[in-house]
Amino acid sequence: MEDGYVRAFEDSCRRLGVSHKRLVSYAGHSSQILSQIMPCGMIFIPSVGGVSHHPSEFSRWEDVITGVNVLLHTTLEIAGVNTP
């Protein structure tokens, strides 16, 4: 993962008051392929009960919205657009 993007995600979390921590993912993701040709990073959101990569995986809408908001603010920051 591109450390600059990960730091940008962390900065957005701090500005938005979103709790966060760095995670290492050992699961295969498309970012493994993308990172060979472009910088990338991943945002993980909580799954109810910690279930992941399973048909019963479920995330609350408020967590999905928070993740999207972090992505939006990070994208605007990287693009050089001022955000409130």
Distance bins in CASP14 RR format, pairs under 12 A and 6 or more apart:
PFRMAT RR
TARGET T0000
AUTHOR 0000-0000-0000
RMODE 2
METHOD distances of the structure
MODEL  1
1 7 0 0 0 0 0 1 0 0 0 0 0
1 8 0 0 0 0 0 1 0 0 0 0 0
1 9 0 0 0 0 1 0 0 0 0 0 0
1 10 0 0 0 0 0 1 0 0 0 0 0
1 22 0 0 0 0 1 0 0 0 0 0 0
1 23 0 0 0 0 0 1 0 0 0 0 0
1 24 0 0 0 0 1 0 0 0 0 0 0
1 25 0 0 0 0 1 0 0 0 0 0 0
1 29 0 0 0 0 1 0 0 0 0 0 0
1 31 1 0 0 1 0 0 0 0 0 0 0
1 32 0 0 0 0 1 0 0 0 0 0 0
1 34 0 0 0 0 0 1 0 0 0 0 0
1 35 1 0 0 1 0 0 0 0 0 0 0
1 38 0 0 0 0 0 1 0 0 0 0 0
1 39 0 0 0 0 1 0 0 0 0 0 0
1 40 1 0 0 1 0 0 0 0 0 0 0
1 41 1 0 1 0 0 0 0 0 0 0 0
1 42 1 0 0 1 0 0 0 0 0 0 0
1 43 0 0 0 0 0 1 0 0 0 0 0
1 44 0 0 0 0 0 1 0 0 0 0 0
2 8 0 0 0 0 1 0 0 0 0 0 0
2 9 0 0 0 0 0 1 0 0 0 0 0
2 31 0 0 0 0 1 0 0 0 0 0 0
2 34 0 0 0 0 0 1 0 0 0 0 0
2 35 1 0 0 1 0 0 0 0 0 0 0
2 36 0 0 0 0 0 1 0 0 0 0 0
2 37 0 0 0 0 0 1 0 0 0 0 0
2 38 0 0 0 0 1 0 0 0 0 0 0
2 39 1 1 0 0 0 0 0 0 0 0 0
2 40 1 0 1 0 0 0 0 0 0 0 0
2 41 1 0 1 0 0 0 0 0 0 0 0
2 42 0 0 0 0 0 1 0 0 0 0 0
2 74 0 0 0 0 0 1 0 0 0 0 0
2 78 0 0 0 0 0 1 0 0 0 0 0
3 9 0 0 0 0 0 1 0 0 0 0 0
3 10 0 0 0 0 0 1 0 0 0 0 0
3 22 0 0 0 0 0 1 0 0 0 0 0
3 35 0 0 0 0 0 1 0 0 0 0 0
3 39 0 0 0 0 1 0 0 0 0 0 0
3 40 0 0 0 0 0 1 0 0 0 0 0
3 41 0 0 0 0 1 0 0 0 0 0 0
4 10 0 0 0 0 1 0 0 0 0 0 0
4 11 0 0 0 0 1 0 0 0 0 0 0
4 39 1 0 0 1 0 0 0 0 0 0 0
4 40 0 0 0 0 0 1 0 0 0 0 0
4 41 0 0 0 0 1 0 0 0 0 0 0
4 74 0 0 0 0 0 1 0 0 0 0 0
4 77 0 0 0 0 0 1 0 0 0 0 0
4 78 0 0 0 0 1 0 0 0 0 0 0
5 11 0 0 0 0 0 1 0 0 0 0 0
5 12 0 0 0 0 0 1 0 0 0 0 0
5 31 0 0 0 0 0 1 0 0 0 0 0
5 34 0 0 0 0 0 1 0 0 0 0 0
5 35 0 0 0 0 0 1 0 0 0 0 0
5 38 0 0 0 0 0 1 0 0 0 0 0
5 39 1 0 1 0 0 0 0 0 0 0 0
5 40 1 0 0 1 0 0 0 0 0 0 0
5 41 1 0 1 0 0 0 0 0 0 0 0
5 42 0 0 0 0 1 0 0 0 0 0 0
5 43 0 0 0 0 1 0 0 0 0 0 0
5 70 0 0 0 0 0 1 0 0 0 0 0
5 71 0 0 0 0 0 1 0 0 0 0 0
5 74 1 0 0 1 0 0 0 0 0 0 0
5 75 0 0 0 0 0 1 0 0 0 0 0
5 77 0 0 0 0 0 1 0 0 0 0 0
5 78 1 0 0 1 0 0 0 0 0 0 0
6 12 0 0 0 0 0 1 0 0 0 0 0
6 13 0 0 0 0 0 1 0 0 0 0 0
6 20 0 0 0 0 0 1 0 0 0 0 0
6 21 0 0 0 0 0 1 0 0 0 0 0
6 22 1 0 0 1 0 0 0 0 0 0 0
6 23 0 0 0 0 0 1 0 0 0 0 0
6 24 0 0 0 0 0 1 0 0 0 0 0
6 25 0 0 0 0 0 1 0 0 0 0 0
6 31 0 0 0 0 0 1 0 0 0 0 0
6 35 0 0 0 0 0 1 0 0 0 0 0
6 39 0 0 0 0 1 0 0 0 0 0 0
6 40 0 0 0 0 1 0 0 0 0 0 0
6 41 1 0 0 1 0 0 0 0 0 0 0
6 42 0 0 0 0 1 0 0 0 0 0 0
6 43 0 0 0 0 1 0 0 0 0 0 0
6 44 0 0 0 0 0 1 0 0 0 0 0
6 70 0 0 0 0 0 1 0 0 0 0 0
6 74 0 0 0 0 1 0 0 0 0 0 0
7 13 0 0 0 0 0 1 0 0 0 0 0
7 14 0 0 0 0 0 1 0 0 0 0 0
7 20 0 0 0 0 0 1 0 0 0 0 0
7 22 0 0 0 0 1 0 0 0 0 0 0
7 39 0 0 0 0 0 1 0 0 0 0 0
7 41 0 0 0 0 0 1 0 0 0 0 0
7 74 0 0 0 0 1 0 0 0 0 0 0
7 77 0 0 0 0 0 1 0 0 0 0 0
7 78 0 0 0 0 0 1 0 0 0 0 0
8 14 0 0 0 0 0 1 0 0 0 0 0
8 15 0 0 0 0 0 1 0 0 0 0 0
8 20 0 0 0 0 0 1 0 0 0 0 0
8 39 0 0 0 0 0 1 0 0 0 0 0
8 40 0 0 0 0 0 1 0 0 0 0 0
8 41 0 0 0 0 1 0 0 0 0 0 0
8 43 0 0 0 0 0 1 0 0 0 0 0
8 70 0 0 0 0 1 0 0 0 0 0 0
8 71 0 0 0 0 0 1 0 0 0 0 0
8 73 0 0 0 0 1 0 0 0 0 0 0
8 74 1 0 1 0 0 0 0 0 0 0 0
8 75 0 0 0 0 1 0 0 0 0 0 0
8 76 0 0 0 0 0 1 0 0 0 0 0
8 77 1 0 1 0 0 0 0 0 0 0 0
8 78 1 0 0 1 0 0 0 0 0 0 0
8 79 0 0 0 0 0 1 0 0 0 0 0
8 80 0 0 0 0 0 1 0 0 0 0 0
9 15 0 0 0 0 0 1 0 0 0 0 0
9 16 0 0 0 0 0 1 0 0 0 0 0
9 18 0 0 0 0 1 0 0 0 0 0 0
9 20 1 0 0 1 0 0 0 0 0 0 0
9 21 0 0 0 0 0 1 0 0 0 0 0
9 22 0 0 0 0 1 0 0 0 0 0 0
9 23 0 0 0 0 0 1 0 0 0 0 0
9 40 0 0 0 0 0 1 0 0 0 0 0
9 41 1 0 0 1 0 0 0 0 0 0 0
9 42 0 0 0 0 1 0 0 0 0 0 0
9 43 1 0 1 0 0 0 0 0 0 0 0
9 44 0 0 0 0 1 0 0 0 0 0 0
9 45 0 0 0 0 0 1 0 0 0 0 0
9 67 0 0 0 0 1 0 0 0 0 0 0
9 69 0 0 0 0 0 1 0 0 0 0 0
9 70 1 0 0 1 0 0 0 0 0 0 0
9 71 0 0 0 0 1 0 0 0 0 0 0
9 72 0 0 0 0 0 1 0 0 0 0 0
9 73 0 0 0 0 1 0 0 0 0 0 0
9 74 1 0 1 0 0 0 0 0 0 0 0
9 75 0 0 0 0 0 1 0 0 0 0 0
9 77 0 0 0 0 1 0 0 0 0 0 0
9 78 0 0 0 0 0 1 0 0 0 0 0
10 16 0 0 0 0 0 1 0 0 0 0 0
10 17 0 0 0 0 0 1 0 0 0 0 0
10 18 0 0 0 0 1 0 0 0 0 0 0
10 19 0 0 0 0 0 1 0 0 0 0 0
10 20 1 0 0 1 0 0 0 0 0 0 0
10 21 0 0 0 0 1 0 0 0 0 0 0
10 22 1 0 0 1 0 0 0 0 0 0 0
10 23 0 0 0 0 0 1 0 0 0 0 0
10 41 0 0 0 0 0 1 0 0 0 0 0
10 43 0 0 0 0 0 1 0 0 0 0 0
10 70 0 0 0 0 1 0 0 0 0 0 0
10 73 0 0 0 0 0 1 0 0 0 0 0
10 74 0 0 0 0 1 0 0 0 0 0 0
10 77 0 0 0 0 0 1 0 0 0 0 0
11 17 0 0 0 0 0 1 0 0 0 0 0
11 18 0 0 0 0 0 1 0 0 0 0 0
11 20 0 0 0 0 0 1 0 0 0 0 0
11 70 0 0 0 0 1 0 0 0 0 0 0
11 73 0 0 0 0 1 0 0 0 0 0 0
11 74 1 0 0 1 0 0 0 0 0 0 0
11 76 0 0 0 0 0 1 0 0 0 0 0
11 77 1 0 0 1 0 0 0 0 0 0 0
11 78 0 0 0 0 0 1 0 0 0 0 0
11 83 0 0 0 0 0 1 0 0 0 0 0
12 18 1 0 0 1 0 0 0 0 0 0 0
12 20 0 0 0 0 1 0 0 0 0 0 0
12 43 0 0 0 0 1 0 0 0 0 0 0
12 66 0 0 0 0 0 1 0 0 0 0 0
12 67 0 0 0 0 1 0 0 0 0 0 0
12 68 0 0 0 0 0 1 0 0 0 0 0
12 69 0 0 0 0 1 0 0 0 0 0 0
12 70 1 0 1 0 0 0 0 0 0 0 0
12 71 0 0 0 0 1 0 0 0 0 0 0
12 72 0 0 0 0 1 0 0 0 0 0 0
12 73 1 0 1 0 0 0 0 0 0 0 0
12 74 1 0 1 0 0 0 0 0 0 0 0
12 75 0 0 0 0 1 0 0 0 0 0 0
12 76 0 0 0 0 1 0 0 0 0 0 0
12 77 1 0 0 1 0 0 0 0 0 0 0
12 78 0 0 0 0 1 0 0 0 0 0 0
12 83 0 0 0 0 1 0 0 0 0 0 0
13 19 1 0 0 1 0 0 0 0 0 0 0
13 20 1 1 0 0 0 0 0 0 0 0 0
13 21 0 0 0 0 1 0 0 0 0 0 0
13 22 0 0 0 0 0 1 0 0 0 0 0
13 43 0 0 0 0 1 0 0 0 0 0 0
13 44 0 0 0 0 0 1 0 0 0 0 0
13 45 0 0 0 0 0 1 0 0 0 0 0
13 66 0 0 0 0 1 0 0 0 0 0 0
13 67 0 0 0 0 1 0 0 0 0 0 0
13 69 0 0 0 0 1 0 0 0 0 0 0
13 70 1 0 1 0 0 0 0 0 0 0 0
13 71 0 0 0 0 0 1 0 0 0 0 0
13 73 0 0 0 0 1 0 0 0 0 0 0
13 74 0 0 0 0 1 0 0 0 0 0 0
13 77 0 0 0 0 0 1 0 0 0 0 0
14 20 1 0 0 1 0 0 0 0 0 0 0
14 70 0 0 0 0 0 1 0 0 0 0 0
14 73 0 0 0 0 0 1 0 0 0 0 0
14 74 0 0 0 0 0 1 0 0 0 0 0
14 77 0 0 0 0 0 1 0 0 0 0 0
15 69 0 0 0 0 0 1 0 0 0 0 0
15 70 0 0 0 0 1 0 0 0 0 0 0
15 72 0 0 0 0 0 1 0 0 0 0 0
15 73 1 0 0 1 0 0 0 0 0 0 0
15 74 0 0 0 0 1 0 0 0 0 0 0
15 76 0 0 0 0 0 1 0 0 0 0 0
15 77 0 0 0 0 1 0 0 0 0 0 0
15 82 0 0 0 0 0 1 0 0 0 0 0
15 83 0 0 0 0 1 0 0 0 0 0 0
15 84 0 0 0 0 1 0 0 0 0 0 0
16 65 0 0 0 0 0 1 0 0 0 0 0
16 66 1 0 0 1 0 0 0 0 0 0 0
16 67 0 0 0 0 1 0 0 0 0 0 0
16 68 0 0 0 0 0 1 0 0 0 0 0
16 69 1 0 0 1 0 0 0 0 0 0 0
16 70 1 0 0 1 0 0 0 0 0 0 0
16 71 0 0 0 0 0 1 0 0 0 0 0
16 72 0 0 0 0 1 0 0 0 0 0 0
16 73 1 0 0 1 0 0 0 0 0 0 0
16 74 0 0 0 0 1 0 0 0 0 0 0
16 76 0 0 0 0 0 1 0 0 0 0 0
16 77 0 0 0 0 0 1 0 0 0 0 0
16 83 0 0 0 0 1 0 0 0 0 0 0
16 84 0 0 0 0 0 1 0 0 0 0 0
17 66 0 0 0 0 1 0 0 0 0 0 0
17 69 0 0 0 0 0 1 0 0 0 0 0
17 70 0 0 0 0 1 0 0 0 0 0 0
17 73 0 0 0 0 0 1 0 0 0 0 0
18 43 0 0 0 0 0 1 0 0 0 0 0
18 45 0 0 0 0 0 1 0 0 0 0 0
18 46 0 0 0 0 0 1 0 0 0 0 0
18 62 0 0 0 0 0 1 0 0 0 0 0
18 63 0 0 0 0 0 1 0 0 0 0 0
18 65 0 0 0 0 0 1 0 0 0 0 0
18 66 1 0 1 0 0 0 0 0 0 0 0
18 67 1 0 0 1 0 0 0 0 0 0 0
18 68 0 0 0 0 0 1 0 0 0 0 0
18 69 1 0 0 1 0 0 0 0 0 0 0
18 70 1 0 0 1 0 0 0 0 0 0 0
18 71 0 0 0 0 0 1 0 0 0 0 0
18 73 0 0 0 0 1 0 0 0 0 0 0
18 74 0 0 0 0 0 1 0 0 0 0 0
19 45 0 0 0 0 0 1 0 0 0 0 0
19 46 0 0 0 0 1 0 0 0 0 0 0
19 63 0 0 0 0 0 1 0 0 0 0 0
19 66 0 0 0 0 1 0 0 0 0 0 0
19 67 0 0 0 0 0 1 0 0 0 0 0
19 70 0 0 0 0 0 1 0 0 0 0 0
20 43 0 0 0 0 1 0 0 0 0 0 0
20 44 0 0 0 0 1 0 0 0 0 0 0
20 45 0 0 0 0 0 1 0 0 0 0 0
20 46 0 0 0 0 0 1 0 0 0 0 0
20 66 0 0 0 0 0 1 0 0 0 0 0
20 67 0 0 0 0 0 1 0 0 0 0 0
20 70 0 0 0 0 1 0 0 0 0 0 0
20 74 0 0 0 0 0 1 0 0 0 0 0
21 44 0 0 0 0 1 0 0 0 0 0 0
21 46 0 0 0 0 0 1 0 0 0 0 0
22 41 0 0 0 0 0 1 0 0 0 0 0
22 42 0 0 0 0 0 1 0 0 0 0 0
22 43 0 0 0 0 0 1 0 0 0 0 0
22 44 0 0 0 0 1 0 0 0 0 0 0
23 29 0 0 0 0 0 1 0 0 0 0 0
23 41 0 0 0 0 0 1 0 0 0 0 0
23 42 0 0 0 0 1 0 0 0 0 0 0
23 43 0 0 0 0 0 1 0 0 0 0 0
23 44 1 0 1 0 0 0 0 0 0 0 0
23 45 0 0 0 0 0 1 0 0 0 0 0
23 46 0 0 0 0 0 1 0 0 0 0 0
23 52 0 0 0 0 0 1 0 0 0 0 0
24 42 0 0 0 0 0 1 0 0 0 0 0
24 44 0 0 0 0 0 1 0 0 0 0 0
25 31 0 0 0 0 1 0 0 0 0 0 0
25 32 0 0 0 0 1 0 0 0 0 0 0
25 41 0 0 0 0 0 1 0 0 0 0 0
25 42 1 0 0 1 0 0 0 0 0 0 0
25 43 0 0 0 0 0 1 0 0 0 0 0
25 44 1 0 0 1 0 0 0 0 0 0 0
25 52 0 0 0 0 1 0 0 0 0 0 0
25 53 0 0 0 0 0 1 0 0 0 0 0
26 32 0 0 0 0 0 1 0 0 0 0 0
26 52 0 0 0 0 0 1 0 0 0 0 0
26 53 0 0 0 0 0 1 0 0 0 0 0
27 42 0 0 0 0 0 1 0 0 0 0 0
27 44 0 0 0 0 0 1 0 0 0 0 0
27 52 1 0 0 1 0 0 0 0 0 0 0
27 53 1 0 1 0 0 0 0 0 0 0 0
27 54 0 0 0 0 0 1 0 0 0 0 0
27 57 0 0 0 0 0 1 0 0 0 0 0
28 34 0 0 0 0 0 1 0 0 0 0 0
28 35 0 0 0 0 0 1 0 0 0 0 0
28 42 0 0 0 0 0 1 0 0 0 0 0
28 52 0 0 0 0 0 1 0 0 0 0 0
28 53 0 0 0 0 1 0 0 0 0 0 0
29 35 0 0 0 0 1 0 0 0 0 0 0
29 40 0 0 0 0 1 0 0 0 0 0 0
29 41 0 0 0 0 1 0 0 0 0 0 0
29 42 1 0 0 1 0 0 0 0 0 0 0
29 43 0 0 0 0 0 1 0 0 0 0 0
29 44 0 0 0 0 0 1 0 0 0 0 0
29 52 0 0 0 0 0 1 0 0 0 0 0
29 53 0 0 0 0 0 1 0 0 0 0 0
30 36 0 0 0 0 0 1 0 0 0 0 0
30 37 0 0 0 0 0 1 0 0 0 0 0
30 38 0 0 0 0 0 1 0 0 0 0 0
30 40 0 0 0 0 1 0 0 0 0 0 0
30 41 0 0 0 0 0 1 0 0 0 0 0
30 42 0 0 0 0 1 0 0 0 0 0 0
31 37 0 0 0 0 0 1 0 0 0 0 0
31 38 0 0 0 0 1 0 0 0 0 0 0
31 39 0 0 0 0 0 1 0 0 0 0 0
31 40 1 0 1 0 0 0 0 0 0 0 0
31 41 1 0 1 0 0 0 0 0 0 0 0
31 42 1 0 1 0 0 0 0 0 0 0 0
31 43 0 0 0 0 0 1 0 0 0 0 0
31 44 0 0 0 0 0 1 0 0 0 0 0
32 40 0 0 0 0 1 0 0 0 0 0 0
32 41 0 0 0 0 0 1 0 0 0 0 0
32 42 0 0 0 0 0 1 0 0 0 0 0
33 40 0 0 0 0 1 0 0 0 0 0 0
34 40 1 0 1 0 0 0 0 0 0 0 0
34 41 0 0 0 0 1 0 0 0 0 0 0
34 42 0 0 0 0 0 1 0 0 0 0 0
35 41 1 0 0 1 0 0 0 0 0 0 0
35 42 0 0 0 0 0 1 0 0 0 0 0
39 78 0 0 0 0 1 0 0 0 0 0 0
40 74 0 0 0 0 0 1 0 0 0 0 0
40 78 0 0 0 0 0 1 0 0 0 0 0
41 70 0 0 0 0 0 1 0 0 0 0 0
41 71 0 0 0 0 0 1 0 0 0 0 0
41 74 0 0 0 0 1 0 0 0 0 0 0
41 75 0 0 0 0 0 1 0 0 0 0 0
41 78 0 0 0 0 0 1 0 0 0 0 0
42 67 0 0 0 0 0 1 0 0 0 0 0
42 70 0 0 0 0 0 1 0 0 0 0 0
42 71 0 0 0 0 0 1 0 0 0 0 0
42 74 0 0 0 0 0 1 0 0 0 0 0
43 59 0 0 0 0 0 1 0 0 0 0 0
43 63 0 0 0 0 0 1 0 0 0 0 0
43 64 0 0 0 0 0 1 0 0 0 0 0
43 66 0 0 0 0 1 0 0 0 0 0 0
43 67 1 0 1 0 0 0 0 0 0 0 0
43 68 0 0 0 0 1 0 0 0 0 0 0
43 69 0 0 0 0 0 1 0 0 0 0 0
43 70 1 0 1 0 0 0 0 0 0 0 0
43 71 1 0 1 0 0 0 0 0 0 0 0
43 72 0 0 0 0 0 1 0 0 0 0 0
43 73 0 0 0 0 0 1 0 0 0 0 0
43 74 0 0 0 0 1 0 0 0 0 0 0
43 75 0 0 0 0 0 1 0 0 0 0 0
44 50 0 0 0 0 0 1 0 0 0 0 0
44 52 0 0 0 0 1 0 0 0 0 0 0
44 53 0 0 0 0 0 1 0 0 0 0 0
44 57 0 0 0 0 0 1 0 0 0 0 0
44 59 0 0 0 0 1 0 0 0 0 0 0
44 63 0 0 0 0 1 0 0 0 0 0 0
44 64 0 0 0 0 0 1 0 0 0 0 0
44 66 0 0 0 0 0 1 0 0 0 0 0
44 67 0 0 0 0 1 0 0 0 0 0 0
44 70 0 0 0 0 0 1 0 0 0 0 0
44 71 0 0 0 0 0 1 0 0 0 0 0
45 52 0 0 0 0 0 1 0 0 0 0 0
45 57 0 0 0 0 0 1 0 0 0 0 0
45 58 0 0 0 0 0 1 0 0 0 0 0
45 59 1 0 1 0 0 0 0 0 0 0 0
45 60 0 0 0 0 1 0 0 0 0 0 0
45 61 0 0 0 0 0 1 0 0 0 0 0
45 62 0 0 0 0 1 0 0 0 0 0 0
45 63 1 0 1 0 0 0 0 0 0 0 0
45 64 1 0 0 1 0 0 0 0 0 0 0
45 65 0 0 0 0 1 0 0 0 0 0 0
45 66 1 0 0 1 0 0 0 0 0 0 0
45 67 1 0 1 0 0 0 0 0 0 0 0
45 68 0 0 0 0 1 0 0 0 0 0 0
45 69 0 0 0 0 0 1 0 0 0 0 0
45 70 0 0 0 0 1 0 0 0 0 0 0
45 71 0 0 0 0 0 1 0 0 0 0 0
46 52 0 0 0 0 1 0 0 0 0 0 0
46 57 0 0 0 0 0 1 0 0 0 0 0
46 58 0 0 0 0 0 1 0 0 0 0 0
46 59 1 0 0 1 0 0 0 0 0 0 0
46 60 1 0 0 1 0 0 0 0 0 0 0
46 61 0 0 0 0 0 1 0 0 0 0 0
46 62 0 0 0 0 1 0 0 0 0 0 0
46 63 1 0 1 0 0 0 0 0 0 0 0
46 64 0 0 0 0 1 0 0 0 0 0 0
46 66 0 0 0 0 1 0 0 0 0 0 0
46 67 0 0 0 0 1 0 0 0 0 0 0
47 53 0 0 0 0 1 0 0 0 0 0 0
47 54 0 0 0 0 1 0 0 0 0 0 0
47 56 0 0 0 0 1 0 0 0 0 0 0
47 57 1 0 1 0 0 0 0 0 0 0 0
47 58 1 0 0 1 0 0 0 0 0 0 0
47 59 1 0 1 0 0 0 0 0 0 0 0
47 60 0 0 0 0 1 0 0 0 0 0 0
47 63 0 0 0 0 1 0 0 0 0 0 0
47 64 0 0 0 0 0 1 0 0 0 0 0
48 54 0 0 0 0 0 1 0 0 0 0 0
48 56 0 0 0 0 1 0 0 0 0 0 0
48 57 0 0 0 0 1 0 0 0 0 0 0
48 58 1 0 1 0 0 0 0 0 0 0 0
48 59 1 0 0 1 0 0 0 0 0 0 0
48 60 1 0 0 1 0 0 0 0 0 0 0
48 61 0 0 0 0 0 1 0 0 0 0 0
48 62 0 0 0 0 0 1 0 0 0 0 0
48 63 0 0 0 0 1 0 0 0 0 0 0
48 64 0 0 0 0 0 1 0 0 0 0 0
49 56 0 0 0 0 1 0 0 0 0 0 0
49 57 0 0 0 0 1 0 0 0 0 0 0
49 58 0 0 0 0 1 0 0 0 0 0 0
49 59 0 0 0 0 0 1 0 0 0 0 0
49 60 0 0 0 0 0 1 0 0 0 0 0
49 63 0 0 0 0 0 1 0 0 0 0 0
50 56 0 0 0 0 0 1 0 0 0 0 0
50 57 0 0 0 0 1 0 0 0 0 0 0
50 58 0 0 0 0 1 0 0 0 0 0 0
50 59 0 0 0 0 1 0 0 0 0 0 0
50 60 0 0 0 0 0 1 0 0 0 0 0
50 63 0 0 0 0 0 1 0 0 0 0 0
51 57 1 0 1 0 0 0 0 0 0 0 0
51 58 1 0 0 1 0 0 0 0 0 0 0
51 59 0 0 0 0 1 0 0 0 0 0 0
52 58 0 0 0 0 0 1 0 0 0 0 0
52 59 0 0 0 0 1 0 0 0 0 0 0
58 64 0 0 0 0 0 1 0 0 0 0 0
59 65 0 0 0 0 0 1 0 0 0 0 0
59 66 0 0 0 0 1 0 0 0 0 0 0
59 67 0 0 0 0 1 0 0 0 0 0 0
59 68 0 0 0 0 0 1 0 0 0 0 0
60 66 0 0 0 0 1 0 0 0 0 0 0
60 67 0 0 0 0 0 1 0 0 0 0 0
61 67 0 0 0 0 0 1 0 0 0 0 0
61 68 0 0 0 0 0 1 0 0 0 0 0
62 68 0 0 0 0 0 1 0 0 0 0 0
62 69 0 0 0 0 0 1 0 0 0 0 0
63 69 0 0 0 0 0 1 0 0 0 0 0
63 70 0 0 0 0 0 1 0 0 0 0 0
64 70 0 0 0 0 0 1 0 0 0 0 0
64 71 0 0 0 0 0 1 0 0 0 0 0
65 71 0 0 0 0 0 1 0 0 0 0 0
65 72 0 0 0 0 0 1 0 0 0 0 0
66 72 0 0 0 0 0 1 0 0 0 0 0
66 73 0 0 0 0 0 1 0 0 0 0 0
67 73 0 0 0 0 1 0 0 0 0 0 0
67 74 0 0 0 0 1 0 0 0 0 0 0
67 75 0 0 0 0 0 1 0 0 0 0 0
68 74 0 0 0 0 0 1 0 0 0 0 0
68 75 0 0 0 0 0 1 0 0 0 0 0
69 75 0 0 0 0 0 1 0 0 0 0 0
69 76 0 0 0 0 0 1 0 0 0 0 0
69 83 0 0 0 0 0 1 0 0 0 0 0
70 76 0 0 0 0 0 1 0 0 0 0 0
70 77 0 0 0 0 0 1 0 0 0 0 0
70 83 0 0 0 0 0 1 0 0 0 0 0
71 77 0 0 0 0 0 1 0 0 0 0 0
71 78 0 0 0 0 0 1 0 0 0 0 0
72 78 0 0 0 0 0 1 0 0 0 0 0
72 79 0 0 0 0 0 1 0 0 0 0 0
72 81 0 0 0 0 0 1 0 0 0 0 0
72 83 0 0 0 0 1 0 0 0 0 0 0
73 79 0 0 0 0 0 1 0 0 0 0 0
73 80 0 0 0 0 0 1 0 0 0 0 0
73 81 0 0 0 0 1 0 0 0 0 0 0
73 82 0 0 0 0 0 1 0 0 0 0 0
73 83 1 0 1 0 0 0 0 0 0 0 0
73 84 0 0 0 0 1 0 0 0 0 0 0
74 80 0 0 0 0 0 1 0 0 0 0 0
74 81 0 0 0 0 0 1 0 0 0 0 0
74 83 0 0 0 0 1 0 0 0 0 0 0
75 81 0 0 0 0 1 0 0 0 0 0 0
75 83 0 0 0 0 1 0 0 0 0 0 0
76 82 1 0 0 1 0 0 0 0 0 0 0
76 83 1 0 1 0 0 0 0 0 0 0 0
76 84 0 0 0 0 0 1 0 0 0 0 0
77 83 1 0 0 1 0 0 0 0 0 0 0
END
